Protein backbone atom coordinates (compact mmCIF):
# COMPACT_ATOMS: atom_id res chain seq x y z
CA UNK A 1 0.00 0.00 0.00
CA UNK A 2 1.25 3.47 -0.91
CA UNK A 3 -0.27 6.73 0.35
CA UNK A 4 0.93 10.18 -0.69
CA UNK A 5 -0.27 13.63 0.36
CA UNK A 6 1.13 17.09 1.03
CA UNK A 7 1.62 18.23 4.62
CA UNK A 8 1.39 21.74 6.06
CA UNK A 9 4.57 23.45 7.27
CA UNK A 10 3.68 23.12 10.96
CA UNK A 11 3.00 19.39 10.51
CA UNK A 12 6.23 18.99 8.56
CA UNK A 13 8.23 20.23 11.56
CA UNK A 14 6.44 17.83 13.88
CA UNK A 15 7.04 14.99 11.44
CA UNK A 16 10.78 15.72 11.21
CA UNK A 17 11.03 15.69 14.99
CA UNK A 18 8.88 12.55 15.38
CA UNK A 19 10.93 10.44 12.96
CA UNK A 20 14.41 11.79 13.84
CA UNK A 21 15.44 8.57 15.64
CA UNK A 22 13.92 6.30 12.98
CA UNK A 23 15.74 7.73 9.98
CA UNK A 24 17.34 5.39 7.48
CA UNK A 25 21.06 5.88 6.77
CA UNK A 26 20.47 6.96 3.16
CA UNK A 27 18.08 9.64 1.89
CA UNK A 28 16.49 9.52 -1.58
CA UNK A 29 17.02 12.49 -3.94
CA UNK A 30 14.94 15.59 -3.08
CA UNK A 31 13.90 14.05 0.27
CA UNK A 32 14.35 15.62 3.70
CA UNK A 33 14.43 12.17 5.29
CA UNK A 34 13.36 8.58 4.90
CA UNK A 35 12.41 6.67 8.05
CA UNK A 36 11.05 3.25 8.92
CA UNK A 37 8.57 2.48 11.67
CA UNK A 38 7.75 -1.23 11.94
CA UNK A 39 6.83 -2.29 8.40
CA UNK A 40 6.08 1.22 7.09
CA UNK A 41 8.62 3.36 5.19
CA UNK A 42 8.01 7.09 5.43
CA UNK A 43 9.62 9.56 3.02
CA UNK A 44 9.22 13.32 3.40
CA UNK A 45 10.17 15.34 0.32
CA UNK A 46 11.39 18.93 0.06
CA UNK A 47 8.17 19.76 -1.80
CA UNK A 48 6.20 18.93 1.36
CA UNK A 49 4.80 15.68 0.01
CA UNK A 50 5.03 12.65 2.29
CA UNK A 51 4.83 9.05 1.15
CA UNK A 52 3.88 6.09 3.35
CA UNK A 53 4.67 2.62 1.99
CA UNK A 54 3.88 -0.71 3.63
CA UNK A 55 1.15 -3.01 4.90
CA UNK A 56 0.20 -0.55 7.66
CA UNK A 57 0.73 2.62 5.62
CA UNK A 58 -2.85 3.76 6.15
CA UNK A 59 -2.52 3.47 9.94
CA UNK A 60 0.68 5.52 10.04
CA UNK A 61 -0.67 8.08 7.57
CA UNK A 62 -3.87 8.58 9.58
CA UNK A 63 -1.85 9.88 12.54
CA UNK A 64 -0.88 12.92 10.44
CA UNK A 65 -4.22 13.16 8.63
CA UNK A 66 -5.92 13.52 12.02
CA UNK A 67 -3.36 16.10 13.13
CA UNK A 68 -3.92 18.14 9.94
CA UNK A 69 -7.64 18.17 10.71
CA UNK A 70 -7.12 19.12 14.36
CA UNK A 71 -4.46 21.83 13.91
CA UNK A 72 -5.17 23.17 10.42
CA UNK A 73 -8.80 22.20 9.78
CA UNK A 74 -7.60 20.36 6.64
CA UNK A 75 -9.45 17.31 5.37
CA UNK A 76 -7.15 14.89 3.54
CA UNK A 77 -8.72 11.97 1.70
CA UNK A 78 -6.11 9.20 1.64
CA UNK A 79 -8.47 7.05 -0.45
CA UNK A 80 -8.37 9.54 -3.33
CA UNK A 81 -6.00 7.39 -5.44
CA UNK A 82 -8.27 4.38 -5.04
CA UNK A 83 -11.27 6.45 -6.06
CA UNK A 84 -9.42 7.70 -9.14
CA UNK A 85 -8.49 4.15 -10.12
CA UNK A 86 -12.09 2.99 -9.66
CA UNK A 87 -13.28 5.91 -11.78
CA UNK A 88 -10.75 5.00 -14.48
CA UNK A 89 -11.91 1.36 -14.49
CA UNK A 90 -15.54 2.45 -14.86
CA UNK A 91 -14.63 4.80 -17.70
CA UNK A 92 -12.61 2.04 -19.36
CA UNK A 93 -15.58 -0.33 -19.22
CA UNK A 94 -17.89 2.42 -20.43
CA UNK A 95 -16.03 3.22 -23.65
CA UNK A 96 -15.30 -0.41 -24.47
CA UNK A 97 -19.00 -1.28 -24.44
CA UNK A 98 -19.78 1.31 -27.11
CA UNK A 99 -19.67 1.54 -30.90
CA UNK A 100 -17.08 4.26 -31.45
CA UNK A 101 -14.99 6.09 -34.01
CA UNK A 102 -11.49 6.80 -32.75
CA UNK A 103 -8.27 8.13 -34.22
CA UNK A 104 -4.59 7.80 -33.45
CA UNK A 105 -1.27 8.65 -35.10
CA UNK A 106 2.31 7.38 -35.30
CA UNK A 107 5.60 8.82 -36.51
CA UNK A 108 5.56 12.09 -34.59
CA UNK A 109 8.59 11.07 -32.52
CA UNK A 110 10.58 9.59 -35.41
CA UNK A 111 13.16 11.61 -37.34
CA UNK A 112 12.77 9.39 -40.40
CA UNK A 113 9.50 8.19 -41.84
CA UNK A 114 6.13 9.88 -42.28
CA UNK A 115 3.36 10.74 -39.86
CA UNK A 116 0.42 8.41 -40.33
CA UNK A 117 -2.97 9.02 -38.75
CA UNK A 118 -5.92 6.63 -38.87
CA UNK A 119 -9.56 6.84 -37.85
CA UNK A 120 -11.55 3.61 -37.51
CA UNK A 121 -15.08 2.58 -36.65
CA UNK A 122 -15.46 -0.33 -34.24
CA UNK A 123 -19.02 -1.54 -33.72
CA UNK A 124 -19.66 -3.06 -30.31
CA UNK A 125 -20.40 -6.35 -32.07
CA UNK A 126 -16.75 -6.41 -33.24
CA UNK A 127 -15.20 -5.94 -29.80
CA UNK A 128 -14.95 -9.69 -29.08
CA UNK A 129 -13.21 -10.12 -32.44
CA UNK A 130 -10.55 -7.50 -31.72
CA UNK A 131 -10.07 -8.76 -28.17
CA UNK A 132 -9.36 -12.25 -29.51
CA UNK A 133 -6.63 -10.74 -31.70
CA UNK A 134 -5.02 -9.17 -28.63
CA UNK A 135 -5.68 -5.59 -29.68
CA UNK A 136 -4.34 -2.91 -27.35
CA UNK A 137 -2.24 0.21 -27.64
CA UNK A 138 0.23 -0.43 -30.46
CA UNK A 139 3.04 0.93 -28.27
CA UNK A 140 2.63 -2.18 -26.08
CA UNK A 141 2.75 -4.62 -29.02
CA UNK A 142 5.82 -5.84 -30.84
CA UNK A 143 6.23 -4.92 -34.49
CA UNK A 144 5.91 -8.61 -35.34
CA UNK A 145 2.53 -8.78 -33.60
CA UNK A 146 1.31 -5.66 -35.39
CA UNK A 147 2.38 -7.01 -38.79
CA UNK A 148 0.41 -10.16 -38.03
CA UNK A 149 -2.89 -8.73 -36.74
CA UNK A 150 -3.19 -5.45 -38.66
CA UNK A 151 -4.14 -7.11 -42.00
CA UNK A 152 -6.92 -8.98 -40.17
CA UNK A 153 -8.21 -5.72 -38.71
CA UNK A 154 -8.03 -3.97 -42.08
CA UNK A 155 -10.30 -6.63 -43.59
CA UNK A 156 -12.92 -6.39 -40.85
CA UNK A 157 -12.83 -2.82 -39.53
CA UNK A 158 -13.80 0.29 -41.56
CA UNK A 159 -11.01 2.87 -41.44
CA UNK A 160 -9.43 5.89 -43.14
CA UNK A 161 -5.68 6.50 -43.07
CA UNK A 162 -3.66 9.50 -44.19
CA UNK A 163 0.09 9.66 -44.69
CA UNK A 164 1.89 12.99 -44.29
CA UNK A 165 5.22 12.85 -46.14
CA UNK A 166 8.12 14.61 -44.49
CA UNK A 167 8.46 17.03 -47.40
CA UNK A 168 4.91 18.19 -46.54
CA UNK A 169 5.66 18.15 -42.82
CA UNK A 170 8.65 20.44 -43.40
CA UNK A 171 6.42 22.84 -45.35
CA UNK A 172 4.04 22.98 -42.39
CA UNK A 173 6.99 23.71 -40.11
CA UNK A 174 8.19 26.52 -42.39
CA UNK A 175 4.74 28.13 -41.97
CA UNK A 176 5.19 28.06 -38.18
CA UNK A 177 2.92 25.08 -37.48
CA UNK A 178 3.99 23.16 -34.37
CA UNK A 179 3.54 19.41 -33.97
CA UNK A 180 0.26 19.67 -32.07
CA UNK A 181 -1.29 21.86 -34.77
CA UNK A 182 -0.19 19.39 -37.47
CA UNK A 183 -1.61 16.48 -35.47
CA UNK A 184 -4.91 18.28 -34.94
CA UNK A 185 -5.24 19.01 -38.67
CA UNK A 186 -4.55 15.37 -39.54
CA UNK A 187 -6.92 13.95 -36.92
CA UNK A 188 -9.65 16.27 -38.14
CA UNK A 189 -8.96 15.19 -41.73
CA UNK A 190 -9.44 11.45 -41.14
CA UNK A 191 -12.32 11.91 -38.70
CA UNK A 192 -14.18 13.99 -41.24
CA UNK A 193 -13.46 11.45 -43.98
CA UNK A 194 -14.77 8.47 -42.01
CA UNK A 195 -17.86 10.28 -40.70
CA UNK A 196 -18.78 11.42 -44.21
CA UNK A 197 -18.40 8.13 -46.02
CA UNK A 198 -21.33 6.96 -48.13
CA UNK A 199 -21.93 4.23 -45.58
CA UNK A 200 -23.07 5.88 -42.36
CA UNK A 201 -21.70 4.26 -39.20
CA UNK A 202 -23.98 4.22 -36.12
CA UNK A 203 -21.28 5.36 -33.70
CA UNK A 204 -22.10 6.51 -30.17
CA UNK A 205 -18.95 8.56 -29.59
CA UNK A 206 -15.95 9.94 -31.42
CA UNK A 207 -12.88 9.53 -29.22
CA UNK A 208 -9.43 11.12 -29.57
CA UNK A 209 -6.46 10.53 -27.28
CA UNK A 210 -5.95 13.96 -25.71
CA UNK A 211 -2.60 15.43 -26.78
CA UNK A 212 -3.63 19.05 -26.23
CA UNK A 213 -6.46 20.85 -24.40
CA UNK A 214 -9.74 20.63 -26.39
CA UNK A 215 -9.96 24.41 -26.75
CA UNK A 216 -6.49 24.49 -28.30
CA UNK A 217 -7.31 21.55 -30.57
CA UNK A 218 -10.24 23.46 -32.06
CA UNK A 219 -8.08 26.58 -32.41
CA UNK A 220 -5.61 24.49 -34.42
CA UNK A 221 -8.30 23.41 -36.92
CA UNK A 222 -9.99 26.82 -37.11
CA UNK A 223 -8.90 27.36 -40.72
CA UNK A 224 -10.15 23.96 -41.89
CA UNK A 225 -13.26 24.20 -44.04
CA UNK A 226 -14.54 20.80 -42.91
CA UNK A 227 -14.52 20.10 -39.18
CA UNK A 228 -15.59 17.38 -36.77
CA UNK A 229 -16.65 18.97 -33.49
CA UNK A 230 -18.48 16.29 -31.48
CA UNK A 231 -15.28 14.77 -30.04
CA UNK A 232 -14.66 13.19 -26.65
CA UNK A 233 -11.06 13.82 -25.59
CA UNK A 234 -9.55 11.51 -22.99
CA UNK A 235 -6.06 10.52 -21.88
CA UNK A 236 -4.87 6.93 -22.35
CA UNK A 237 -7.57 6.53 -24.99
CA UNK A 238 -5.83 3.49 -26.55
CA UNK A 239 -6.60 1.56 -23.36
CA UNK A 240 -10.15 2.88 -22.94
CA UNK A 241 -11.52 2.86 -26.46
CA UNK A 242 -11.42 -0.06 -28.93
CA UNK A 243 -11.47 2.14 -32.05
CA UNK A 244 -8.50 4.23 -30.87
CA UNK A 245 -6.54 1.03 -30.16
CA UNK A 246 -7.36 -0.32 -33.63
CA UNK A 247 -6.40 2.99 -35.26
CA UNK A 248 -3.12 2.93 -33.36
CA UNK A 249 -2.29 -0.51 -34.73
CA UNK A 250 -3.29 0.24 -38.32
CA UNK A 251 -1.26 3.47 -38.28
CA UNK A 252 1.75 1.60 -36.91
CA UNK A 253 1.37 -1.12 -39.55
CA UNK A 254 1.47 1.38 -42.41
CA UNK A 255 4.39 3.19 -40.76
CA UNK A 256 6.42 -0.03 -40.56
CA UNK A 257 5.68 -0.72 -44.23
CA UNK A 258 6.82 2.79 -45.22
CA UNK A 259 10.04 2.39 -43.22
CA UNK A 260 10.76 -0.89 -45.02
CA UNK A 261 10.16 0.79 -48.38
CA UNK A 262 12.53 3.61 -47.43
CA UNK A 263 15.22 1.15 -46.32
CA UNK A 264 14.94 -0.77 -49.61
CA UNK A 265 15.01 2.43 -51.66
CA UNK A 266 18.17 3.76 -50.00
CA UNK A 267 19.90 0.44 -49.41
CA UNK A 268 20.37 1.44 -45.75
CA UNK A 269 18.48 0.08 -42.72
CA UNK A 270 16.49 3.11 -41.54
CA UNK A 271 16.11 3.19 -37.74
CA UNK A 272 13.08 4.42 -35.82
CA UNK A 273 13.16 7.08 -33.13
CA UNK A 274 15.50 10.06 -32.82
CA UNK A 275 18.62 8.71 -31.10
CA UNK A 276 22.37 8.59 -31.84
CA UNK A 277 21.94 5.64 -34.22
CA UNK A 278 19.61 7.87 -36.25
CA UNK A 279 22.33 10.55 -36.37
CA UNK A 280 24.87 8.10 -37.79
CA UNK A 281 22.44 6.81 -40.42
CA UNK A 282 21.61 10.42 -41.31
CA UNK A 283 25.29 11.04 -41.94
CA UNK A 284 25.44 8.05 -44.32
CA UNK A 285 22.37 9.23 -46.21
CA UNK A 286 23.72 12.76 -46.65
CA UNK A 287 27.13 11.40 -47.73
CA UNK A 288 25.51 9.20 -50.40
CA UNK A 289 22.49 11.21 -51.51
CA UNK A 290 23.16 14.82 -50.46
CA UNK A 291 21.60 16.93 -47.75
CA UNK A 292 18.46 17.71 -49.79
CA UNK A 293 17.46 14.06 -49.44
CA UNK A 294 16.69 14.68 -45.77
CA UNK A 295 13.94 17.09 -46.75
CA UNK A 296 12.13 14.16 -48.38
CA UNK A 297 12.59 11.57 -45.65
CA UNK A 298 13.22 13.38 -42.35
CA UNK A 299 11.66 15.98 -40.04
CA UNK A 300 14.18 18.78 -40.33
CA UNK A 301 13.14 20.64 -37.17
CA UNK A 302 14.35 17.71 -35.00
CA UNK A 303 17.66 18.20 -33.19
CA UNK A 304 19.05 15.30 -35.22
CA UNK A 305 19.48 17.63 -38.21
CA UNK A 306 21.94 19.87 -36.35
CA UNK A 307 23.75 16.81 -34.97
CA UNK A 308 24.12 15.32 -38.47
CA UNK A 309 25.62 18.61 -39.68
CA UNK A 310 28.11 18.54 -36.79
CA UNK A 311 29.09 14.95 -37.57
CA UNK A 312 29.72 15.87 -41.22
CA UNK A 313 32.01 18.73 -40.16
CA UNK A 314 34.29 16.35 -38.24
C-alpha positions as CSV (number, residue, x, y, z in Angstrom):
1,X,0.0,0.0,0.0
2,X,1.3,3.5,-0.9
3,X,-0.3,6.7,0.3
4,X,0.9,10.2,-0.7
5,X,-0.3,13.6,0.4
6,X,1.1,17.1,1.0
7,X,1.6,18.2,4.6
8,X,1.4,21.7,6.1
9,X,4.6,23.5,7.3
10,X,3.7,23.1,11.0
11,X,3.0,19.4,10.5
12,X,6.2,19.0,8.6
13,X,8.2,20.2,11.6
14,X,6.4,17.8,13.9
15,X,7.0,15.0,11.4
16,X,10.8,15.7,11.2
17,X,11.0,15.7,15.0
18,X,8.9,12.6,15.4
19,X,10.9,10.4,13.0
20,X,14.4,11.8,13.8
21,X,15.4,8.6,15.6
22,X,13.9,6.3,13.0
23,X,15.7,7.7,10.0
24,X,17.3,5.4,7.5
25,X,21.1,5.9,6.8
26,X,20.5,7.0,3.2
27,X,18.1,9.6,1.9
28,X,16.5,9.5,-1.6
29,X,17.0,12.5,-3.9
30,X,14.9,15.6,-3.1
31,X,13.9,14.0,0.3
32,X,14.4,15.6,3.7
33,X,14.4,12.2,5.3
34,X,13.4,8.6,4.9
35,X,12.4,6.7,8.0
36,X,11.0,3.2,8.9
37,X,8.6,2.5,11.7
38,X,7.7,-1.2,11.9
39,X,6.8,-2.3,8.4
40,X,6.1,1.2,7.1
41,X,8.6,3.4,5.2
42,X,8.0,7.1,5.4
43,X,9.6,9.6,3.0
44,X,9.2,13.3,3.4
45,X,10.2,15.3,0.3
46,X,11.4,18.9,0.1
47,X,8.2,19.8,-1.8
48,X,6.2,18.9,1.4
49,X,4.8,15.7,0.0
50,X,5.0,12.7,2.3
51,X,4.8,9.0,1.1
52,X,3.9,6.1,3.3
53,X,4.7,2.6,2.0
54,X,3.9,-0.7,3.6
55,X,1.2,-3.0,4.9
56,X,0.2,-0.5,7.7
57,X,0.7,2.6,5.6
58,X,-2.9,3.8,6.1
59,X,-2.5,3.5,9.9
60,X,0.7,5.5,10.0
61,X,-0.7,8.1,7.6
62,X,-3.9,8.6,9.6
63,X,-1.9,9.9,12.5
64,X,-0.9,12.9,10.4
65,X,-4.2,13.2,8.6
66,X,-5.9,13.5,12.0
67,X,-3.4,16.1,13.1
68,X,-3.9,18.1,9.9
69,X,-7.6,18.2,10.7
70,X,-7.1,19.1,14.4
71,X,-4.5,21.8,13.9
72,X,-5.2,23.2,10.4
73,X,-8.8,22.2,9.8
74,X,-7.6,20.4,6.6
75,X,-9.5,17.3,5.4
76,X,-7.1,14.9,3.5
77,X,-8.7,12.0,1.7
78,X,-6.1,9.2,1.6
79,X,-8.5,7.1,-0.4
80,X,-8.4,9.5,-3.3
81,X,-6.0,7.4,-5.4
82,X,-8.3,4.4,-5.0
83,X,-11.3,6.4,-6.1
84,X,-9.4,7.7,-9.1
85,X,-8.5,4.1,-10.1
86,X,-12.1,3.0,-9.7
87,X,-13.3,5.9,-11.8
88,X,-10.7,5.0,-14.5
89,X,-11.9,1.4,-14.5
90,X,-15.5,2.5,-14.9
91,X,-14.6,4.8,-17.7
92,X,-12.6,2.0,-19.4
93,X,-15.6,-0.3,-19.2
94,X,-17.9,2.4,-20.4
95,X,-16.0,3.2,-23.7
96,X,-15.3,-0.4,-24.5
97,X,-19.0,-1.3,-24.4
98,X,-19.8,1.3,-27.1
99,X,-19.7,1.5,-30.9
100,X,-17.1,4.3,-31.5
101,X,-15.0,6.1,-34.0
102,X,-11.5,6.8,-32.8
103,X,-8.3,8.1,-34.2
104,X,-4.6,7.8,-33.5
105,X,-1.3,8.7,-35.1
106,X,2.3,7.4,-35.3
107,X,5.6,8.8,-36.5
108,X,5.6,12.1,-34.6
109,X,8.6,11.1,-32.5
110,X,10.6,9.6,-35.4
111,X,13.2,11.6,-37.3
112,X,12.8,9.4,-40.4
113,X,9.5,8.2,-41.8
114,X,6.1,9.9,-42.3
115,X,3.4,10.7,-39.9
116,X,0.4,8.4,-40.3
117,X,-3.0,9.0,-38.8
118,X,-5.9,6.6,-38.9
119,X,-9.6,6.8,-37.9
120,X,-11.5,3.6,-37.5
121,X,-15.1,2.6,-36.6
122,X,-15.5,-0.3,-34.2
123,X,-19.0,-1.5,-33.7
124,X,-19.7,-3.1,-30.3
125,X,-20.4,-6.3,-32.1
126,X,-16.8,-6.4,-33.2
127,X,-15.2,-5.9,-29.8
128,X,-15.0,-9.7,-29.1
129,X,-13.2,-10.1,-32.4
130,X,-10.5,-7.5,-31.7
131,X,-10.1,-8.8,-28.2
132,X,-9.4,-12.3,-29.5
133,X,-6.6,-10.7,-31.7
134,X,-5.0,-9.2,-28.6
135,X,-5.7,-5.6,-29.7
136,X,-4.3,-2.9,-27.3
137,X,-2.2,0.2,-27.6
138,X,0.2,-0.4,-30.5
139,X,3.0,0.9,-28.3
140,X,2.6,-2.2,-26.1
141,X,2.7,-4.6,-29.0
142,X,5.8,-5.8,-30.8
143,X,6.2,-4.9,-34.5
144,X,5.9,-8.6,-35.3
145,X,2.5,-8.8,-33.6
146,X,1.3,-5.7,-35.4
147,X,2.4,-7.0,-38.8
148,X,0.4,-10.2,-38.0
149,X,-2.9,-8.7,-36.7
150,X,-3.2,-5.5,-38.7
151,X,-4.1,-7.1,-42.0
152,X,-6.9,-9.0,-40.2
153,X,-8.2,-5.7,-38.7
154,X,-8.0,-4.0,-42.1
155,X,-10.3,-6.6,-43.6
156,X,-12.9,-6.4,-40.8
157,X,-12.8,-2.8,-39.5
158,X,-13.8,0.3,-41.6
159,X,-11.0,2.9,-41.4
160,X,-9.4,5.9,-43.1
161,X,-5.7,6.5,-43.1
162,X,-3.7,9.5,-44.2
163,X,0.1,9.7,-44.7
164,X,1.9,13.0,-44.3
165,X,5.2,12.9,-46.1
166,X,8.1,14.6,-44.5
167,X,8.5,17.0,-47.4
168,X,4.9,18.2,-46.5
169,X,5.7,18.1,-42.8
170,X,8.6,20.4,-43.4
171,X,6.4,22.8,-45.4
172,X,4.0,23.0,-42.4
173,X,7.0,23.7,-40.1
174,X,8.2,26.5,-42.4
175,X,4.7,28.1,-42.0
176,X,5.2,28.1,-38.2
177,X,2.9,25.1,-37.5
178,X,4.0,23.2,-34.4
179,X,3.5,19.4,-34.0
180,X,0.3,19.7,-32.1
181,X,-1.3,21.9,-34.8
182,X,-0.2,19.4,-37.5
183,X,-1.6,16.5,-35.5
184,X,-4.9,18.3,-34.9
185,X,-5.2,19.0,-38.7
186,X,-4.5,15.4,-39.5
187,X,-6.9,14.0,-36.9
188,X,-9.7,16.3,-38.1
189,X,-9.0,15.2,-41.7
190,X,-9.4,11.5,-41.1
191,X,-12.3,11.9,-38.7
192,X,-14.2,14.0,-41.2
193,X,-13.5,11.4,-44.0
194,X,-14.8,8.5,-42.0
195,X,-17.9,10.3,-40.7
196,X,-18.8,11.4,-44.2
197,X,-18.4,8.1,-46.0
198,X,-21.3,7.0,-48.1
199,X,-21.9,4.2,-45.6
200,X,-23.1,5.9,-42.4
201,X,-21.7,4.3,-39.2
202,X,-24.0,4.2,-36.1
203,X,-21.3,5.4,-33.7
204,X,-22.1,6.5,-30.2
205,X,-18.9,8.6,-29.6
206,X,-15.9,9.9,-31.4
207,X,-12.9,9.5,-29.2
208,X,-9.4,11.1,-29.6
209,X,-6.5,10.5,-27.3
210,X,-5.9,14.0,-25.7
211,X,-2.6,15.4,-26.8
212,X,-3.6,19.1,-26.2
213,X,-6.5,20.8,-24.4
214,X,-9.7,20.6,-26.4
215,X,-10.0,24.4,-26.7
216,X,-6.5,24.5,-28.3
217,X,-7.3,21.6,-30.6
218,X,-10.2,23.5,-32.1
219,X,-8.1,26.6,-32.4
220,X,-5.6,24.5,-34.4
221,X,-8.3,23.4,-36.9
222,X,-10.0,26.8,-37.1
223,X,-8.9,27.4,-40.7
224,X,-10.2,24.0,-41.9
225,X,-13.3,24.2,-44.0
226,X,-14.5,20.8,-42.9
227,X,-14.5,20.1,-39.2
228,X,-15.6,17.4,-36.8
229,X,-16.7,19.0,-33.5
230,X,-18.5,16.3,-31.5
231,X,-15.3,14.8,-30.0
232,X,-14.7,13.2,-26.6
233,X,-11.1,13.8,-25.6
234,X,-9.5,11.5,-23.0
235,X,-6.1,10.5,-21.9
236,X,-4.9,6.9,-22.3
237,X,-7.6,6.5,-25.0
238,X,-5.8,3.5,-26.6
239,X,-6.6,1.6,-23.4
240,X,-10.1,2.9,-22.9
241,X,-11.5,2.9,-26.5
242,X,-11.4,-0.1,-28.9
243,X,-11.5,2.1,-32.1
244,X,-8.5,4.2,-30.9
245,X,-6.5,1.0,-30.2
246,X,-7.4,-0.3,-33.6
247,X,-6.4,3.0,-35.3
248,X,-3.1,2.9,-33.4
249,X,-2.3,-0.5,-34.7
250,X,-3.3,0.2,-38.3
251,X,-1.3,3.5,-38.3
252,X,1.8,1.6,-36.9
253,X,1.4,-1.1,-39.6
254,X,1.5,1.4,-42.4
255,X,4.4,3.2,-40.8
256,X,6.4,0.0,-40.6
257,X,5.7,-0.7,-44.2
258,X,6.8,2.8,-45.2
259,X,10.0,2.4,-43.2
260,X,10.8,-0.9,-45.0
261,X,10.2,0.8,-48.4
262,X,12.5,3.6,-47.4
263,X,15.2,1.1,-46.3
264,X,14.9,-0.8,-49.6
265,X,15.0,2.4,-51.7
266,X,18.2,3.8,-50.0
267,X,19.9,0.4,-49.4
268,X,20.4,1.4,-45.8
269,X,18.5,0.1,-42.7
270,X,16.5,3.1,-41.5
271,X,16.1,3.2,-37.7
272,X,13.1,4.4,-35.8
273,X,13.2,7.1,-33.1
274,X,15.5,10.1,-32.8
275,X,18.6,8.7,-31.1
276,X,22.4,8.6,-31.8
277,X,21.9,5.6,-34.2
278,X,19.6,7.9,-36.2
279,X,22.3,10.6,-36.4
280,X,24.9,8.1,-37.8
281,X,22.4,6.8,-40.4
282,X,21.6,10.4,-41.3
283,X,25.3,11.0,-41.9
284,X,25.4,8.0,-44.3
285,X,22.4,9.2,-46.2
286,X,23.7,12.8,-46.6
287,X,27.1,11.4,-47.7
288,X,25.5,9.2,-50.4
289,X,22.5,11.2,-51.5
290,X,23.2,14.8,-50.5
291,X,21.6,16.9,-47.7
292,X,18.5,17.7,-49.8
293,X,17.5,14.1,-49.4
294,X,16.7,14.7,-45.8
295,X,13.9,17.1,-46.7
296,X,12.1,14.2,-48.4
297,X,12.6,11.6,-45.7
298,X,13.2,13.4,-42.3
299,X,11.7,16.0,-40.0
300,X,14.2,18.8,-40.3
301,X,13.1,20.6,-37.2
302,X,14.3,17.7,-35.0
303,X,17.7,18.2,-33.2
304,X,19.0,15.3,-35.2
305,X,19.5,17.6,-38.2
306,X,21.9,19.9,-36.4
307,X,23.8,16.8,-35.0
308,X,24.1,15.3,-38.5
309,X,25.6,18.6,-39.7
310,X,28.1,18.5,-36.8
311,X,29.1,14.9,-37.6
312,X,29.7,15.9,-41.2
313,X,32.0,18.7,-40.2
314,X,34.3,16.4,-38.2
